[in-house]
């Protein structure tokens, strides 16, 4: 501005006022200002082309316009030129309205000196230059934002969208007009997701920093879009939250890829499960033929052992199918670490022999007992043993060790191989889900799903332990498991091997066994009858409800999904009756959510198939005792 003269355009219809302004500018401007005057708005368009002014001094009372309309018409005609009203009206309210309408200042005739006039012009021009630079930066930002492959948003503290790039608007079918009307970012969310977004943003306002979450959004789309959302809270100088800045990324392809991986993994798991169950059924079938043809007690005893073992193993396999998708709390008992290791080695004996792998056992002489779920620890050990087999296709040595760390009071287990080892870049990712150093599914003799170690570490961490790995390429790999140890004397173990079937009461309770599978119904009824209970049986829900209406029943043992509505219908109808009969549900579902749902509906307990008879007796007796106590307390009250 100092290097060139400031061009001033005066819009004034009174010559005397025009001469006064010219004199003030000449005296104070010292040659830094050029000046042109027009007498009406009708001349403005031509004057703008001719003079290209830096600033406009505007009288608000002209022959062809007056008041704020004059200002508004001038601002509309010259949006990039600062406008300063120069009027005879000393009206504060008018001055405020003028600034709100786009004026850079408000000067009153007769009160302005030359210096005041020059200063006002200079400030107006400088502010306009700053705004122009900011405007250019904003345009550049918006143009760049519209080129990005991600959706960008800004919101106020109430989550009203104040800005969205073109991709965001096009993806969810809204416009700038919708934003101007107060569109909320939660309005774009799929059903049930808006509350989650509000909750997470509220938490982030307290925590600060950047949050990353995944939500489904719908907007005006026909189908919901999964998005990864990065958001940060905007705050003012005093630290108060003023809004949010959001980057949203479409992760549809990522979700599809993960789902494809999961389906492939399920296929691999299904093949393994089929192999395991065929082994179980083959053993049972073979010994059944021996026992049936010979009838000797030796073969009958062996068949009984094989059936018991097969039932336990089959049940564990079914439960473990869901372990990577829905991890459950471990069923803890006292376990010596050598036991699941031996079980894993026995199950993998064929693979070990085929690969000509020597097994070295280096077990601790001290007690290595711990609180653990034996089936889950067995799953971890089997995974490590099988992985070691795959790492030594040409043979080698597999060493399994157990020890007690006296310092940390942890049971330490290591599984070491002399195989090919793991590359450093792969070692850092070895526990990631779906990451595998083996071949792809269906395209390798040793395929991998990338779930085994991920699940294994999850199991160990659920037990309060840690799992780590070290490896040297060409020399081998060692996995180390550390779990809290406990003395065997501290564990409350059920060491009895025989099932007690004698009656516990001279006045047996009546148990209604409702189960559509005849063989399961018969064995449950037989066991409870031999235990001393009076037994009623039903093959479906209507029959069970009929018996409940005709006979006195102390407790119901019902299948969760039998015909006629199953346990859900029984629970619902029993809730309507004055006499509450406790219900214990039995289910073949392995998801924990099923048991939680059953208890929420009023079930006293929920048992999983195959039912352990000791657990069945304990549960029935416990529920009956609680029921009798509740009745007694109600009578006293």
C-alpha positions in Angstrom: 0.0 0.0 0.0 2.9 2.4 0.7 4.5 1.7 -2.7 1.5 2.9 -4.7 -1.3 5.4 -4.2 -4.5 4.3 -2.6 -7.4 4.8 -5.1 -10.5 6.2 -3.3 -13.9 6.2 -4.9 -16.4 8.7 -3.2 -20.1 8.2 -3.8 -21.6 11.5 -2.8 -24.3 13.7 -4.4 -23.5 17.0 -2.6 -20.6 18.9 -4.3 -19.7 20.7 -1.1 -19.2 17.5 0.8 -17.2 16.1 -2.1 -14.9 19.1 -2.0 -14.5 18.7 1.8 -13.5 15.1 1.6 -11.0 15.9 -1.2 -9.4 18.6 0.9 -9.1 16.3 3.9 -7.5 13.6 1.8 -5.1 16.1 0.2 -4.0 17.6 3.6 -3.6 14.3 5.4 -2.7 12.0 2.6 0.4 13.9 1.5 0.1 12.6 -2.1 -0.6 8.9 -1.1 -4.2 9.0 -2.2 -6.0 9.5 -5.6 -9.6 10.5 -5.6 -12.7 10.2 -7.8 -16.2 11.1 -7.0 -19.6 10.0 -8.4 -23.1 11.3 -7.4 -25.3 8.2 -7.7 -25.3 4.4 -7.5 -26.3 4.2 -11.1 -22.8 5.4 -11.9 -21.1 2.8 -9.7 -20.7 0.0 -12.1 -18.9 2.2 -14.7 -16.7 3.8 -12.0 -15.6 0.4 -10.7 -14.4 -0.6 -14.2 -12.7 2.8 -14.7 -11.1 3.5 -11.3 -10.6 0.0 -9.8 -10.7 1.5 -6.3 -9.0 0.2 -3.2 -11.8 1.6 -1.0 -15.2 3.2 -1.4 -16.5 6.1 0.8 -20.2 5.9 0.7 -22.9 8.4 1.5 -26.0 6.4 2.5 -28.5 9.1 1.2 -28.3 9.3 -2.6 -30.8 10.4 -5.2 -31.4 6.8 -6.3 -31.0 5.0 -3.0 -31.0 5.6 0.8 -30.2 3.9 4.1 -28.8 0.3 4.5 -30.2 -0.5 1.0 -27.4 1.8 -0.4 -24.8 -0.1 1.5 -26.1 -3.5 0.6 -26.3 -2.7 -3.1 -22.7 -1.3 -3.0 -21.3 -4.4 -1.2 -23.1 -6.6 -3.7 -21.7 -4.7 -6.7 -18.1 -4.6 -5.3 -17.7 -7.6 -3.0 -13.9 -7.4 -3.0 -13.7 -3.6 -2.2 -13.9 -2.4 1.4 -16.9 0.0 1.9 -16.9 2.8 4.5 -20.2 4.6 5.1 -19.6 8.4 5.3 -22.9 9.9 6.4 -24.4 12.7 8.4 -26.4 10.4 10.6 -24.8 9.8 14.1 -26.9 6.8 14.8 -25.2 4.0 16.9 -27.8 1.4 16.0 -27.4 2.3 12.3 -23.6 2.0 12.6 -23.9 -1.5 14.1 -26.3 -2.6 11.4 -24.0 -1.2 8.8 -21.0 -3.2 10.0 -23.2 -6.3 10.2 -24.1 -5.7 6.6 -20.5 -5.6 5.4 -19.2 -2.1 6.2 -15.5 -1.9 7.2 -16.1 1.3 9.4 -18.7 4.0 10.0 -17.8 7.7 9.8 -19.9 10.7 10.6 -19.6 13.9 8.5 -18.5 16.9 10.5 -16.7 14.8 13.1 -14.0 13.4 11.0 -10.5 14.8 10.6 -8.1 14.2 7.8 -6.0 11.8 9.9 -9.0 9.9 11.0 -10.2 9.6 7.4 -6.8 8.4 6.2 -6.4 5.9 9.1 -9.9 4.5 8.5 -9.1 4.0 4.8 -5.7 2.4 5.5 -7.1 0.0 8.1 -10.0 -1.0 5.8 -7.6 -1.7 2.9 -5.3 -3.7 5.2 -8.1 -5.8 6.7 -9.4 -6.5 3.2 -6.0 -7.7 2.1 -5.8 -10.0 5.1 -9.2 -11.3 4.4 -8.4 -11.8 0.7 -5.3 -13.8 1.7 -7.3 -15.9 4.1 -9.9 -16.4 1.5 -7.3 -17.6 -0.9 -6.0 -20.0 1.7 -9.5 -21.3 2.4 -10.2 -21.8 -1.2 -6.9 -23.7 -1.6 -7.8 -25.8 1.5 -11.3 -26.6 0.2 -9.9 -27.5 -3.3 -7.3 -29.8 -1.7 -9.9 -31.3 0.7 -12.2 -32.1 -2.2 -9.3 -34.1 -3.8 -8.8 -36.3 -0.8 -10.2 -39.9 -0.8 -11.5 -39.4 2.8 -14.6 -37.6 4.0 -13.8 -34.5 6.1 -16.1 -32.8 8.6 -16.1 -30.0 11.1 -18.9 -29.7 13.7 -19.8 -27.3 16.5 -20.1 -28.5 20.2 -23.6 -29.7 19.5 -22.4 -31.9 16.6 -24.0 -29.7 13.9 -21.9 -29.9 10.8 -20.3 -26.6 9.8 -18.1 -28.0 7.0 -18.0 -31.1 4.8 -16.0 -31.8 1.7 -17.6 -32.9 -1.6 -16.9 -36.6 -1.0 -18.8 -36.5 2.3 -21.8 -34.8 0.8 -21.9 -37.0 -2.3 -21.5 -40.2 -0.3 -24.4 -39.6 2.1 -26.5 -37.4 -0.2 -26.7 -34.1 1.6 -26.0 -30.6 0.4 -24.7 -27.2 1.7 -28.4 -26.2 2.2 -28.8 -29.2 4.6 -25.7 -28.0 6.5 -27.1 -24.5 6.7 -30.3 -25.8 8.2 -28.4 -27.5 11.0 -27.6 -31.0 9.9 -26.1 -33.1 12.7 -23.3 -35.6 12.1 -25.4 -38.1 14.1 -28.2 -37.6 11.5 -26.0 -39.5 9.1 -25.5 -42.5 11.4 -27.1 -45.9 10.9 -29.9 -46.8 13.4 -28.4 -47.3 16.9 -25.1 -45.7 16.0 -25.9 -42.1 16.8 -26.0 -42.7 20.6 -22.6 -44.4 20.4 -21.1 -41.5 18.5 -22.4 -39.0 21.1 -21.1 -41.1 24.0 -17.6 -41.6 22.4 -17.3 -37.9 21.6 -18.3 -36.9 25.1 -15.6 -39.2 26.5 -13.1 -37.8 24.1 -13.9 -34.2 25.2 -12.7 -35.3 28.7 -9.7 -37.4 27.5 -8.4 -35.1 24.8 -6.2 -36.2 21.9 -7.4 -38.1 18.9 -10.0 -40.8 19.0 -10.4 -43.6 16.5 -13.6 -45.6 16.3 -15.6 -47.6 13.7 -19.3 -46.8 13.0 -21.9 -47.5 10.4 -23.4 -44.6 8.5 -26.5 -44.4 6.3 -27.5 -40.8 5.4 -29.6 -41.0 2.3 -28.0 -44.2 1.2 -29.9 -47.5 0.8 -27.3 -49.5 2.6 -25.2 -48.7 5.6 -21.5 -47.9 5.1 -18.9 -49.0 7.6 -16.4 -46.2 8.3 -13.3 -45.7 10.4 -13.6 -42.4 12.1 -10.7 -40.3 13.4 -11.8 -37.3 15.4 -10.3 -34.6 17.6 -11.9 -32.1 19.9 -11.5 -28.4 19.0 -11.0 -26.1 22.1 -10.8 -22.3 22.6 -8.1 -20.5 24.5 -9.8 -21.2 27.8 -9.9 -24.9 27.1 -13.7 -25.2 26.5 -14.7 -27.6 23.8 -16.1 -25.7 20.8 -16.5 -28.5 18.2 -14.9 -31.5 16.5 -12.8 -32.1 13.5 -13.5 -35.5 11.8 -11.8 -37.6 9.1 -14.0 -40.5 8.0 -12.8 -43.4 5.8 -14.9 -46.0 4.0 -13.7 -49.4 5.1 -16.1 -51.6 3.1 -13.3 -53.4 1.3 -11.4 -54.0 4.5 -14.5 -55.4 6.1 -15.1 -57.7 3.1 -11.4 -58.8 3.2 -11.7 -59.6 7.0 -14.9 -61.5 6.4 -13.3 -63.5 3.6 -10.4 -64.3 5.9 -12.9 -65.4 8.6 -14.8 -67.6 6.2 -11.5 -69.2 5.0 -10.5 -69.7 8.6 -13.8 -71.3 9.4 -13.4 -73.6 6.4 -9.9 -74.6 7.7 -11.3 -75.0 11.2 -14.2 -77.1 10.0 -11.8 -79.4 8.2 -9.8 -79.8 11.4 -12.9 -80.4 13.4 -14.1 -83.0 11.0 -10.8 -84.8 11.2 -10.9 -84.7 15.1 -14.5 -86.0 15.3 -13.8 -88.7 12.8 -11.0 -89.9 15.0 -13.3 -89.8 18.0 -16.1 -91.7 16.2 -13.6 -94.1 14.7 -12.3 -95.1 18.1 -15.7 -95.4 19.6 -17.0 -97.4 16.7 -14.0 -99.8 16.6 -14.2 -100.6 20.3 -18.0 -100.9 20.1 -17.5 -103.7 17.5 -14.9 -105.5 19.6 -17.2 -105.2 22.7 -20.3 -106.3 20.8 -18.7 -109.3 19.2 -16.8 -110.6 22.2 -18.8 -109.4 25.1 -15.8 -109.6 27.4 -15.6 -107.3 30.4 -12.1 -106.1 29.3 -13.5 -104.8 26.0 -16.6 -103.3 27.6 -14.4 -101.4 30.1 -12.2 -100.1 27.3 -15.3 -99.0 25.3 -16.5 -97.2 28.4 -13.2 -95.3 28.7 -13.1 -94.4 25.0 -16.7 -93.1 25.1 -16.0 -91.0 28.2 -12.8 -89.6 26.7 -14.5 -89.0 23.3 -17.4 -87.1 24.9 -15.0 -84.8 26.8 -12.8 -84.2 23.8 -15.7 -83.6 21.4 -17.2 -81.1 23.8 -13.9 -79.2 24.1 -13.6 -79.1 20.3 -17.1 -77.6 19.9 -16.4 -75.0 22.6 -13.1 -74.0 21.1 -14.6 -73.4 17.7 -15.9 -70.1 19.0 -12.9 -69.1 21.0 -11.4 -66.7 18.4 -14.7 -65.0 17.7 -16.2 -64.9 21.2 -13.6 -65.5 23.8 -15.1 -66.8 27.1 -13.9 -66.7 30.7 -11.9 -69.8 31.5 -13.3 -72.5 33.7 -10.6 -72.7 36.3 -9.3 -75.7 38.2 -6.0 -77.0 39.4 -3.8 -78.1 36.5 -0.3 -79.3 36.4 1.3 -77.9 33.2 2.8 -81.2 32.2 -0.7 -82.7 31.7 -1.9 -80.5 28.8 1.6 -80.7 27.3 1.4 -84.5 27.3 -2.1 -84.4 25.9 -1.0 -82.1 23.0 2.0 -84.4 22.2 -0.3 -87.4 22.2 -2.7 -85.8 19.8 0.1 -84.7 17.5 2.0 -88.0 17.6 1.2 -88.8 14.0 2.5 -85.5 12.7 5.6 -85.8 14.9 6.4 -89.3 13.7 5.7 -88.5 10.0 8.2 -85.6 10.3 10.7 -87.7 12.2 10.8 -85.2 15.0 12.5 -86.2 18.3 10.6 -85.0 21.4 12.6 -84.1 24.5 10.8 -83.6 27.8 12.5 -81.5 30.4 9.9 -81.2 33.1 10.4 -79.5 36.5 10.7 -81.5 39.6 8.9 -78.8 41.6 5.1 -78.4 41.5 3.9 -76.5 38.4 0.3 -76.5 39.2 -1.8 -73.4 38.4 -5.4 -72.2 38.2 -6.3 -72.8 34.5 -8.9 -74.2 32.1 -7.3 -77.5 31.1 -9.1 -77.6 27.7 -8.0 -74.1 26.8 -4.4 -74.7 27.9 -4.4 -77.9 25.9 -5.5 -76.0 22.9 -2.6 -73.6 23.3 -0.1 -76.4 23.7 -1.4 -78.3 20.7 -1.1 -75.2 18.5 2.5 -74.7 19.5 3.4 -78.3 18.9 1.7 -78.4 15.5 3.5 -75.1 14.5 6.8 -76.7 15.5 6.0 -79.7 13.3 5.4 -77.4 10.4 8.7 -75.5 11.1 10.6 -78.8 10.9 9.5 -80.5 7.7 12.8 -82.4 7.4 12.9 -83.5 11.0 14.5 -82.0 14.1 14.1 -81.7 17.9 11.1 -80.5 19.8 11.9 -79.6 23.4 9.1 -78.9 25.9 10.2 -77.6 29.3 8.4 -76.6 32.5 9.8 -74.8 35.5 8.8 -72.7 38.5 10.1 -69.2 38.7 10.6 -68.7 42.4 11.0 -64.9 42.1 7.8 -64.2 40.2 5.9 -67.4 41.4 5.0 -68.2 37.8 4.9 -71.5 36.0 7.2 -71.1 33.0 6.6 -73.3 30.0 8.7 -73.3 26.8 8.2 -75.1 23.5 11.3 -75.0 21.3 12.0 -76.3 17.8 15.1 -76.5 15.7 13.3 -75.5 12.6 13.6 -72.7 10.0 13.0 -69.8 12.4 11.0 -66.7 11.7 12.2 -63.6 9.8 12.5 -60.4 12.1 9.9 -58.5 10.2 7.4 -61.4 10.6 8.3 -62.0 14.2 6.9 -58.6 15.3 3.6 -59.5 13.7 3.3 -63.1 14.7 0.4 -62.6 17.2 -1.7 -60.4 14.8 -5.0 -62.0 13.7 -4.9 -63.4 10.2 -1.2 -62.9 9.9 0.6 -66.1 8.9 4.1 -67.2 7.8 2.6 -70.3 6.2 1.1 -70.6 2.8 -2.3 -69.3 1.8 -5.4 -71.4 2.4 -5.9 -73.9 -0.5 -2.6 -73.0 -2.1 0.0 -74.7 0.1 0.6 -78.1 1.7 1.0 -76.3 5.0 -1.7 -73.6 5.0 -2.3 -71.2 7.8 -5.2 -69.1 8.9 -3.3 -66.6 11.0 -5.6 -67.3 14.0 -3.8 -70.0 16.0 -1.3 -67.8 17.8 -3.7 -64.9 18.1 -6.2 -67.2 19.9 -3.5 -68.8 21.9 -2.2 -65.6 23.3 -5.7 -64.4 24.0 -6.3 -67.6 26.1 -3.1 -67.1 28.1 -3.8 -63.4 28.7 -7.3 -64.4 29.9 -5.6 -66.6 32.4 -3.6 -63.6 33.7 -0.4 -64.8 32.0 1.9 -63.7 29.1 3.1 -65.4 25.9 6.3 -64.3 24.1 8.4 -65.6 21.3 12.1 -65.5 20.2 13.5 -66.9 17.0 16.7 -67.1 15.0 16.4 -67.7 11.2 17.9 -71.1 10.4 18.2 -72.2 14.1 14.7 -72.4 15.5 12.0 -70.8 17.5 11.0 -70.8 21.2 7.6 -69.8 22.6 7.5 -69.0 26.3 4.3 -69.1 28.4 4.2 -67.7 31.9 1.2 -68.3 34.2 0.6 -67.6 37.9 1.3 -70.8 39.8 -0.4 -72.2 42.9 0.2 -75.0 45.2 -1.8 -78.1 44.8 -2.8 -77.9 48.5 -4.5 -74.5 47.8 -6.8 -76.0 45.2 -10.3 -77.2 46.1 -10.3 -80.2 43.8 -13.0 -82.9 43.4 -10.8 -86.0 43.5 -13.6 -88.5 43.6 -13.7 -90.7 40.6 -17.0 -92.5 41.2 -20.4 -90.9 40.6 -22.6 -90.9 43.6 -26.1 -91.9 42.7 -27.7 -92.6 46.0 -30.7 -90.6 47.2 -30.0 -87.5 49.3 -33.5 -87.1 50.8 -36.3 -89.2 52.3 -38.8 -86.8 50.7 -37.5 -86.5 47.1 -38.3 -83.5 45.0 -40.2 -83.8 41.7 -38.1 -82.9 38.7 -39.7 -82.4 35.2 -37.2 -83.3 32.5 -38.2 -81.6 29.2 -36.0 -82.7 26.3 -36.9 -83.6 22.7 -33.8 -85.9 22.2 -35.0 -89.2 23.5 -31.6 -90.6 24.4 -30.6 -87.5 26.3 -34.0 -87.3 28.0 -33.7 -91.0 29.1 -30.2 -90.7 30.5 -31.0 -87.5 32.4 -34.2 -89.0 33.8 -32.4 -92.3 34.8 -29.6 -90.5 36.5 -31.9 -88.2 38.5 -34.2 -91.1 39.4 -31.3 -93.1 40.7 -30.3 -90.1 42.6 -33.6 -90.3 44.4 -35.8 -87.7 42.7 -39.3 -88.3 41.4 -39.2 -87.8 37.7 -41.7 -86.6 35.1 -40.7 -86.4 31.4 -41.9 -84.3 28.4 -40.7 -84.4 24.8 -41.8 -80.9 23.8 -42.8 -77.6 25.3 -46.7 -78.0 25.2 -46.4 -81.4 26.9 -44.2 -79.8 29.6 -46.6 -77.0 30.2 -49.5 -79.5 30.4 -47.7 -81.5 33.1 -46.9 -78.3 35.0 -50.6 -77.6 35.1 -51.6 -81.0 36.3 -48.8 -82.1 38.7 -46.8 -80.5 41.5 -43.3 -79.9 40.2 -40.4 -78.6 42.3 -37.9 -77.9 39.5 -37.8 -78.0 35.7 -34.8 -79.2 33.7 -35.5 -78.1 30.1 -33.8 -78.0 26.7 -33.4 -74.4 25.5 -34.5 -75.1 21.9 -36.9 -78.0 21.9 -40.1 -77.9 19.7 -42.9 -75.7 20.8 -40.9 -72.7 22.0 -38.4 -74.4 24.2 -37.0 -73.0 27.4 -37.9 -69.4 26.4 -41.6 -70.2 26.3 -41.4 -72.2 29.5 -39.8 -69.3 31.3 -42.2 -66.7 29.9 -45.3 -68.7 30.9 -43.9 -69.7 34.4 -43.3 -66.0 35.1 -47.0 -65.4 34.9 -47.9 -68.0 37.5 -48.2 -67.3 41.2 -46.1 -70.4 42.2 -42.7 -69.8 40.8 -41.0 -73.1 39.7 -37.3 -72.8 39.2 -36.0 -73.7 35.8 -32.6 -75.0 34.9 -32.0 -74.8 31.1 -29.7 -77.2 29.1 -28.3 -76.0 25.8 -26.1 -77.2 23.1 -25.2 -73.6 22.1 -21.6 -72.7 23.0 -22.0 -68.9 23.0 -21.9 -67.3 26.4 -24.6 -64.9 25.3 -27.1 -67.7 25.3 -26.6 -68.5 28.9 -26.7 -64.8 29.8 -30.0 -64.4 27.9 -31.5 -67.4 29.7 -30.6 -66.0 33.1 -31.9 -62.6 32.2 -35.2 -64.2 31.3 -35.4 -65.9 34.8 -33.6 -69.2 34.4 -32.0 -70.3 37.7 -29.0 -71.8 35.9 -27.9 -72.8 32.4 -25.9 -76.0 31.7 -24.1 -76.8 28.5 -24.4 -80.1 26.6 -22.9 -82.7 27.0 -24.1 -82.4 30.7 -21.6 -83.7 33.3 -23.8 -85.6 35.8 -21.8 -84.4 38.8 -22.5 -80.8 37.7 -26.1 -81.6 37.1 -26.6 -83.0 40.6 -24.8 -80.1 42.2 -26.8 -77.6 40.2 -30.2 -79.2 40.9 -29.5 -79.4 44.6 -28.2 -75.9 44.8 -31.2 -74.4 43.0 -33.7 -76.5 45.1 -32.0 -75.3 48.3 -32.2 -71.6 47.2 -35.9 -72.1 46.2 -36.8 -73.7 49.5 -35.0 -70.9 51.4 -36.9 -68.2 49.4 -40.2 -69.9 50.2 -39.4 -70.1 53.9 -38.4 -66.4 54.0 -41.6 -65.5 52.2 -43.7 -67.4 54.8 -41.9 -65.7 57.7 -42.4 -62.3 56.1 
